[in-house]
């Protein structure tokens, strides 16, 4: 038997769970979403919300690449504006992960009810989304390519959150 919260939920139910929820804004590639869902599940996230229009075949690709993790936690498809509005109403702390962030992951408390938002591979997060977040995290980078893969960025923040939770 599986332990943990039910693998399905309406948006309001998901945001009320009190842990970490991921919002993937306009991710272009279904495989990136699948890898992100797998990482979100293994790191104990409450769920993943996707703001992208994927057809049936692309959604099947997400499930395949996630190695079935889509059956273990809610993966919802909603508009970013609607998600942010409901997250604010639920009292969630909102964090943008973006290369223009002004704090490192370990400088932000990720232990409470949190919505972490990652932008698409091509254009990141729009200004209005960045402006509406409580914090903006920049993951340190040392290489030539100026950004991480979506799943890599998600993994870095997920691991930092798990580290913070173990300290309490």
N, C-alpha and C positions, 0 to 999 in steps of 0.2 A: 504494500500500500504506500501511496505517496503521502509524505508529510508536508505541511505548509498550507498556505492560503489556496483557495480554489483557483484553478487555472483560467477561469473566465471571470469577467467583471464588466460592468458598465463603467464609463469614464468616471463618473462621480464616485463610484465604489472604489475604483482603483486609487484615485487621488486621496481617498479617506483612509487608506490602509496604514499610513504613518511611517513608511520607510522611504526608500529611494525608487523613483520612477524616472525612466529615461524618455525623452522626447527627441526623435530624430527628424529634423526639419529638412525636407526636400532632398533626401538622399537619393542619388541617381541610380545606384546599382543594387538590385535585389540581393546579390551575394553579400555586399557590405552590411545590409540590414540583417541577413541571416547570421553572419558572424557576430554582429553586435548583440542580437537576441541570445545567442549561445553564451556569450560572455556575461550579459546581464543576468541570465538565469543562474549560472554557476557562481556568481558573486552575490546572490541573494536579493536581487532587485524585486520590487513588487510587480513590475511590468514594464512594457515598452509601448510607446505610442509613436506611430509613424505618420508624418504628414507628407505623403507622396501618393501619386496615383499609379498603382501597380495593377496590372490585369491578373486574371486567374493564373496564367502560366508563371508570371513573375512572383506571385504570392506563393505558388508551389515551390519555386526556387528558394524563397526565403525559408520555408519549412525544411526543405532538403538540406540547405547549408547550415541551418541551426541544429542539425542532427536531432530533430524532434523537440527541441526546447520550446517551440511554439505551442506544444501541447502541455507544457509544465507551468507556464505563466501567461498572463494576458498579453496579447499583442493586438493593440487596437489601432484603427486608422481614423484620425481626426485632424481637423484644421488647427494649426498652431495657435491662432488667436483664441479659438474656443478653449483649447487646453490651458493656455495661460490665464484666461479669465476664470475658469473653474479652479485652477490651482491657487490663485489668489484668494478666491472665496473660501477655499478649504484651509487657508492659512499656511500653505506650503512655502518653503524657502526656495527661490528660483535661482539657478546657477547656469550661466552660459559658459561653455567651454569654447574658447576662441583664441586665435593667435594674437589678438589685441588685448587680451585680458591683463588685468593689473595685479593679480595675486597668483601665487603658486598654489598647487593643490593642498599642500599641508598648512596653508595659511587660512583656509576656509573650513568651518565646522560643517561636516557632511553627515553628522549622526542623526539628525532629526528628520522630520518629513520634508523631503527634498525632491525637487524636479530639476534634473540636469538636462540641458539642451545642447545638442550637437547639430551643427549645420552641414549642409551638403558639400560634396567633394569639390564642387566648382566655385561656389560663391559664399560658402560659410553661412553665417547668420545675418539677417538684415538688421539695420540700425534700430528699427522699432522694437525688435525682439531683444537686442542687447540692452537698450534703454529701459526695458521693462523688467529686467532681472535684478535681483538683490546684489549679486556678485558676478564677476567675470573672471574666470580662471584661465591662465595661460600655462600650458604644460611646457616645462623646459625642453628646448631642442638644441642640438649641437651640430647637426648635419647640414648639408647643402639644401635639401628639399625643405621648404618652409612650413610643412605641416605633417601631422601623423595621419595614417589611415583612420577612418571612423572607428573601427573596432579597436585599434591601438589606443586612441584617445580615451575611448570608453573604458578600456581595461586599466589604464593608468589611474583614472579617477575612481573606478570601482575598487582597486587595490588600496588606494589611499583611504577610502571610506572604511574598508574592512580593518585596516590598521587602526583607524581612529576608534572604531567600535570595540576593538580588543583592549584599548587603553582604559576604557571606562569600567 
